[in-house]
């Protein structure tokens, strides 16, 4: 089955930076919206950042000014640049997208998650 694959997570000290990437396992026809979610231990999953097909971005208040969501183009990997990380950013980060794979109708897809750990 088609899936999204995240990479770029890891361990970083407070104040450091990481860049997460997400790629689809099949050719993308179009993207309506894509985003990054995160889930910390014992907490519910939250939407961190999203970007629409026209490039409009939105961020949860806690990451504004520190995180940037972007994509190279409609068919290539998308990214989450995370700067000035703090321990509260520690979570599993998930890529999500509502898109059309070539030859398929629009659907919602999730990645398996990548761990981001920020030490103090």
N, C-alpha and C positions, 0 to 999 in steps of 0.2 A: 504494500500500500504506500501511497505517497505520504511523505512526512517532512517535517521541518527539523533541522538539526542545528543546535546551538553549539558554540564554542567560545573560548576566550575567558572563561571563568577561572578562578584561582584564589590564592591567598595574597592579600596586600595589606600593608600597614595604613593606618588612618592618614588621610591626606594624599594618598596615592591614587593612581588611575588604572582603569581596565577598559578594554573595548570588547564588547560581546558582538558576535556575528551570528547570523542565521541564514541558512540556505535551504532551498527546497530540493527534494530528491527527483524532481521532474521539471520539465520546462514550464514556465509560468506564462500564461496568456495575458492575464490582467490582475491587478491588485486593487481592491476597494479600500481596505484599511489594514494596517498591520500594527502590532504593538508588542511591548514587553511587559510581562507580568512578573511578580515575585511573590514568594511565599516563605516566610520565616517560620522557624519551629514554633508550633502551638498557635499560629496565627492564620487567618484566612488569606487567600490569594488576593492581591491587589494589582490593579492596573497602574503601571509606573509611567509609561509613555506610549503614545500612539501617533501614527502619521497616516493621513489619508492619501488617496490617489493624486490629489492636487497639491500635496506637499504641506498641508496644514498640520501642525503638531500640537499636542497637548501633553501636559505633564502633571503628575501629582504634585501638590504643593511642596512636599518635603524634598523633591529633587530639582525643582526649578533653579536654573542658573548653574547647576552642576552636571546634569545629564543632558545628552543630545541624541535624539533618534534620527536616523538618516538611512538612505539607501542609495546605491550607485545608480540604479535604474530599475525599471519595472520587472526585470527578469534576473537581476543579479542579487547577491547577498545584501541584507540590511543589517544595520549596526545600532548598538547602543554604546555611546562613549560616556564613560562614567569618570568624572573628576572629583577631587576633594572628597573622596570616600570616607565614611565614618562607620563605626561598628553597627549602627542602626541600619545600614544598608545590607548587612549580612542576610542572605536568603538564597533560595534556589530561584533562578531567573528563567522564565519560560518565554519563548518566542511564540507569537500567535498571529495568524493572518487570515483574513477573509479574501480569498482569491480564486481565480480560475486557473487550473492546470490545463495545458493544451489538450483539447479533446474532451474536457469535462465541464460540467456546470459549476457555478460558483459554490464554494463550500468553505467551512471554517477548519483550519488546521492548527495543530499544536506541536511544539517541539518537546523533547524529553526532559529538558531542563539542564542548566549548568550551575554549579555551586559557586557562589561568590562569598568569600569570607574576609572580613575586614577586622584586623586586630588593632587593639589600642596601644 
